């Protein structure tokens, strides 16, 4: 028995039928069923035979694989229309995943992103491509979670590459500009907008200052291109000095010291995409360096002291840490809203240490690590006893560092208080 012919996944731009190649036109004219958004169906409807069924998928994307399966099962020829290149932030990957690659045949048009770079006469092979063509999450704010619609773009802004972004009426160029300014990137980029590509009223707005673009209105649909005009963040990825962090005054020094911070981060075993909890964040030193190491992940931090929490927020903004969310409160309150972590650092427990350890052990992902810092014997004893009761293997490192200090025309070593670094790893199944 012959297998059904594949569904044709055909890219189309706003110039409609005129912009399609001969093969794409022939495929559409020979179909029994054509599926697409209403606006794309309207572009081809006058050119299709009357026998061709047209089915709008607006708001029904999840049913498209079912429609394609049914058509192919009935021996019908079908096609799905998509904007531009269906495999560049389009429906192509979704359909291939649901139906299998052999069930589709892709005839792409140029991506609208490609056209935007061409209109601007910019090379795009090194660009970072993102899509904010999603739900309306409102304006960007410091500490926004990964679910925010502008999150992919703000994370891309941390890198050195130019950015090409698919937009939406909600996540528009002006909102993108406001988000970049709010995140501290106001002087880092120039923004260009290519609107209504391929239509008679096509428009280009080029090399706009973000502060200017933030108050403008742009026609839909559009593409945003961001050209970097200042180098990316020049701070170190790891190994900040203690003085680099704003700390509680006048009690300077109430942060995890650089030596303990370095060893604790090493014990956390972070990957680029790690999800991290920082409990008892203080000034944010451990969590913010973790956010730089886990640059494709996210850090959730909690701090009960209002002054320390304010300092952590300020430090996060100074470092443009858009993958860092700080909650002011006392753990474990609120941790149930956080995703299961790959790594957890405990710098302060607020008197709930045993309960906190049990909660973290239950929530850690397989292979995840818990690292805790203590300066008192009592907390060290509570931690090791709780871990032993839970059947968790643990180890302790005593770190006692001394730093040089001048004395007359010479130097001496001034000792810091010892820190116990307790680590455990959740065994993979």
C-alpha positions in Angstrom: 0.0 0.0 0.0 1.4 3.4 -0.9 2.0 5.8 1.9 0.0 9.1 1.7 1.8 12.0 0.2 3.3 14.5 2.6 1.6 17.6 3.7 3.0 20.7 2.0 4.2 23.3 4.4 4.4 26.4 2.3 6.0 29.7 3.3 4.3 32.9 2.1 4.9 36.6 2.5 2.5 39.6 2.5 3.0 40.0 -1.3 0.8 36.8 -1.5 0.4 34.8 -4.7 2.8 37.0 -6.6 5.7 36.1 -4.4 5.2 32.4 -4.6 7.3 30.2 -6.9 5.7 28.1 -9.6 6.1 24.9 -7.5 4.3 26.4 -4.5 1.5 27.7 -6.7 1.1 24.3 -8.3 1.1 22.5 -4.9 -1.6 24.8 -3.6 -3.8 24.6 -6.7 -3.7 20.8 -6.5 -4.7 20.5 -2.9 -7.9 19.2 -1.4 -7.4 21.1 1.8 -5.4 24.3 2.6 -4.9 25.3 6.2 -3.7 28.7 7.4 -4.3 31.8 9.3 -7.2 33.9 7.9 -4.9 36.6 6.6 -2.7 34.1 4.7 -5.7 32.3 3.3 -7.1 35.6 2.0 -3.8 36.0 0.1 -4.3 32.9 -1.9 -8.1 32.4 -2.0 -8.8 34.1 -5.3 -6.3 31.8 -7.0 -7.5 28.5 -5.7 -10.0 26.2 -7.5 -13.4 26.3 -5.9 -13.1 22.6 -4.9 -10.3 23.4 -2.5 -11.4 23.5 1.2 -9.9 26.4 3.2 -9.7 26.0 6.9 -8.6 28.8 9.3 -6.4 27.8 12.2 -6.6 31.1 14.2 -6.7 30.1 17.8 -6.7 26.4 16.8 -3.0 25.7 16.3 -3.2 22.6 18.4 -5.7 21.0 16.1 -3.7 21.4 12.9 -1.8 18.0 13.3 -5.1 16.3 13.8 -6.5 17.9 10.6 -3.4 16.9 8.6 -3.6 13.3 9.8 -7.3 13.1 8.9 -6.7 14.5 5.5 -3.8 12.2 4.7 -5.7 9.2 6.1 -8.5 10.0 3.7 -6.1 10.2 0.8 -6.4 13.9 0.4 -3.7 16.3 -0.6 -3.2 19.1 2.0 -1.1 22.1 2.6 -0.4 24.4 5.5 0.5 28.1 4.9 3.0 29.8 7.2 4.6 33.2 7.2 8.1 33.3 5.7 10.3 30.3 6.6 8.2 27.9 8.6 11.3 26.4 10.2 12.5 29.8 11.7 10.3 30.4 14.7 7.4 29.1 12.7 5.0 26.2 12.7 7.4 23.9 11.0 9.1 22.5 14.1 5.8 22.0 15.8 4.3 20.0 12.9 7.5 17.9 12.4 7.4 17.1 16.1 3.8 16.1 16.0 3.6 14.3 12.7 7.2 13.2 12.0 9.5 14.8 9.5 8.5 12.3 6.7 4.9 13.6 6.9 5.7 17.1 5.8 7.4 18.7 2.8 8.7 22.2 3.3 8.7 24.9 0.7 10.0 28.0 2.5 9.8 31.6 1.5 12.5 34.0 2.7 12.2 34.7 6.4 10.8 38.2 7.2 13.8 38.4 9.4 16.1 37.8 6.4 14.2 40.5 4.5 14.6 42.9 7.3 18.4 42.5 7.4 18.5 42.8 3.6 16.5 46.0 3.6 18.9 47.4 6.3 21.9 46.0 4.3 23.3 44.3 7.3 24.9 40.8 7.5 22.9 38.5 9.7 24.9 35.2 9.8 26.1 36.1 13.3 22.9 37.5 14.6 21.0 36.1 17.6 17.4 35.3 16.5 14.7 35.5 19.1 10.9 35.6 19.0 8.7 37.6 21.3 5.7 36.8 19.2 3.9 35.4 22.2 1.4 36.3 24.9 1.2 39.8 26.4 3.1 39.7 29.7 3.0 43.4 30.2 6.0 45.8 30.4 9.4 44.4 31.5 10.3 44.7 35.2 13.4 43.9 37.2 13.3 40.3 38.3 10.8 39.2 35.6 10.6 35.4 35.5 11.4 33.3 32.4 7.7 33.1 31.5 7.7 36.8 30.6 7.2 37.3 26.9 10.3 39.6 26.6 12.6 37.3 28.5 14.4 35.7 25.5 15.2 39.1 24.0 16.6 40.5 27.3 18.8 37.4 27.7 20.0 37.8 24.1 20.9 41.4 25.0 23.5 40.1 27.5 25.6 38.7 24.6 27.7 40.4 22.0 25.7 39.6 18.8 23.3 41.8 17.0 19.7 40.7 17.5 16.8 40.0 15.1 13.4 39.7 16.8 10.0 38.6 15.6 7.5 40.9 17.3 3.8 40.9 18.0 1.3 43.7 18.4 1.7 43.5 22.2 5.4 43.0 22.3 6.0 45.8 19.9 9.2 47.7 19.1 8.4 50.5 21.5 7.9 48.0 24.3 11.1 46.3 23.4 12.9 49.6 23.6 11.4 50.4 27.0 12.4 47.0 28.3 16.0 47.4 27.2 16.2 50.8 28.8 14.7 49.5 32.1 17.2 46.6 32.2 20.2 49.1 31.9 20.8 48.6 28.1 19.7 52.1 27.1 23.1 53.0 25.6 24.0 49.6 24.4 21.9 49.3 21.2 20.4 51.1 18.3 17.0 49.8 17.2 15.7 49.5 13.6 12.2 48.5 12.6 11.2 47.0 9.2 7.4 47.2 9.0 4.9 45.8 6.5 7.6 44.1 4.4 6.6 43.4 0.8 3.5 45.8 0.9 3.2 49.1 -0.9 3.4 51.0 2.5 6.6 49.2 3.6 8.5 51.4 6.0 12.0 51.4 7.6 12.9 53.2 10.7 16.7 52.9 11.2 19.3 53.3 13.9 16.9 54.8 16.5 18.1 55.6 20.0 16.3 53.3 22.4 15.0 56.3 24.4 13.4 57.7 21.2 12.0 54.4 20.0 10.4 53.9 23.4 7.9 56.6 22.7 7.1 55.9 19.1 4.4 53.9 17.3 5.2 51.4 14.5 2.9 49.8 12.0 2.2 46.0 12.2 3.5 43.5 11.3 7.2 44.4 11.9 10.6 43.0 12.6 13.1 44.6 15.1 16.8 44.6 14.5 19.1 45.6 17.3 22.7 46.7 16.5 25.1 46.8 19.5 26.9 50.1 19.8 28.6 49.5 23.1 30.5 46.3 24.2 28.7 43.8 26.3 29.1 43.8 30.0 32.7 44.1 30.9 32.4 42.7 34.4 34.1 39.4 35.1 31.9 36.3 34.8 33.3 35.0 38.1 35.5 36.2 41.0 34.1 39.6 41.9 35.7 41.5 44.7 33.6 41.9 47.9 33.7 45.7 47.4 32.0 45.3 44.0 28.8 44.7 45.8 26.7 47.3 47.5 26.3 46.0 51.1 24.4 46.9 54.2 25.8 50.0 55.9 27.3 50.6 58.4 27.8 46.8 58.8 30.0 46.3 55.8 31.0 42.8 55.1 27.7 40.9 55.7 28.1 39.0 52.4 29.6 35.7 51.5 33.3 36.5 51.2 35.0 36.0 47.9 37.0 32.9 49.1 33.9 31.1 50.4 31.8 32.3 47.4 34.3 30.8 44.9 34.4 27.5 46.6 30.6 27.4 47.2 30.0 28.1 43.5 32.4 25.4 42.5 30.6 22.9 44.8 27.2 23.8 43.2 28.5 22.4 39.9 26.5 24.8 37.7 25.8 24.2 34.1 24.9 27.0 31.6 21.2 26.2 31.9 21.0 25.4 35.6 18.0 26.5 37.7 19.3 27.8 41.0 17.8 28.8 44.3 19.7 31.3 46.6 18.2 31.1 50.1 19.3 33.9 52.4 20.6 36.0 49.5 22.0 38.9 51.6 23.5 41.4 49.1 23.1 38.8 46.3 26.8 38.0 45.8 26.4 34.2 45.4 23.2 34.3 43.4 24.4 37.0 41.1 27.6 35.2 40.2 25.6 32.0 39.8 23.4 33.9 37.3 26.4 34.8 35.3 27.7 31.2 35.3 24.2 29.8 34.5 23.7 32.4 31.8 21.1 30.3 30.0 19.4 29.3 33.3 17.8 31.4 36.0 18.3 32.2 39.7 15.5 32.6 42.2 16.7 34.3 45.4 14.9 35.1 48.7 16.0 37.5 51.5 14.1 38.4 54.6 16.0 41.6 55.5 14.5 44.6 53.6 17.8 46.5 53.5 19.7 43.5 52.2 17.0 42.7 49.7 17.1 46.3 48.4 20.9 46.0 48.0 20.6 42.7 46.1 18.1 44.4 43.7 20.5 47.3 43.2 23.4 44.9 42.6 21.3 42.9 40.1 20.4 46.0 38.2 24.0 47.2 38.1 25.0 43.9 36.6 22.1 43.8 34.2 21.2 40.4 35.6 17.9 39.7 33.7 18.0 36.0 34.7 17.7 36.8 38.4 14.5 37.0 40.4 14.6 38.2 44.1 11.7 37.7 46.5 11.6 39.6 49.8 10.5 37.1 52.5 11.5 34.3 54.8 12.1 30.8 53.4 10.5 28.4 53.1 7.5 30.7 52.4 7.0 31.1 48.7 9.4 28.4 47.6 6.5 26.2 46.4 6.0 28.6 43.5 9.6 28.1 42.2 10.5 25.4 39.7 12.5 22.4 41.0 16.2 23.4 41.2 19.4 21.9 39.9 21.4 23.7 42.6 20.6 25.3 45.9 22.7 27.6 48.0 21.8 28.3 51.6 23.5 31.3 53.1 20.9 32.0 55.8 18.0 30.0 57.1 16.1 32.3 59.4 15.9 29.6 62.1 14.2 27.1 59.8 17.3 25.1 58.8 16.1 21.5 59.4 12.8 22.1 57.6 14.5 23.9 54.8 17.0 21.1 54.2 14.2 18.5 54.1 12.2 20.7 51.6 15.3 21.2 49.4 16.1 17.5 49.3 12.6 16.7 48.2 12.6 19.3 45.5 16.1 18.9 44.0 16.2 17.4 40.6 18.1 14.2 40.1 21.8 14.9 40.4 21.1 18.3 42.0 23.4 19.8 44.6 22.7 21.6 47.9 25.6 23.7 49.3 25.3 25.5 52.7 27.6 27.9 54.5 27.8 28.1 58.3 29.8 30.1 60.8 28.3 28.5 64.0 28.8 25.1 65.4 25.1 24.8 66.2 24.0 25.3 62.6 26.7 22.9 61.4 25.5 20.2 63.8 21.8 20.7 62.8 22.7 20.5 59.1 24.7 17.3 59.3 22.2 15.6 61.6 19.3 16.5 59.3 21.2 15.2 56.2 22.1 12.0 58.0 18.5 11.5 59.1 17.4 11.9 55.5 19.9 9.4 54.3 21.9 11.9 52.3 25.6 11.6 51.9 27.4 14.8 52.8 30.8 16.3 53.2 32.1 19.4 55.0 35.0 21.7 54.1 36.4 24.1 56.7 37.6 27.2 54.9 39.8 29.6 56.9 41.3 32.3 54.8 43.7 35.1 55.7 44.2 38.3 53.7 47.3 40.5 53.7 47.1 43.8 55.5 49.8 46.6 55.6 51.5 47.2 58.9 54.0 50.1 58.8 56.2 49.4 55.7 55.4 45.6 55.8 52.4 43.3 55.6 50.7 40.8 57.9 48.0 38.3 57.5 44.6 39.0 59.0 42.5 35.9 59.5 38.8 35.7 58.7 36.4 33.6 60.7 36.3 30.0 59.6 33.4 29.0 57.3 32.0 25.4 57.1 30.8 24.6 53.6 28.4 21.6 53.7 27.6 19.9 50.4 25.3 17.0 49.3 24.2 15.7 46.0 20.9 14.1 45.2 21.6 10.8 43.6 20.3 10.3 40.1 17.8 7.4 39.8 
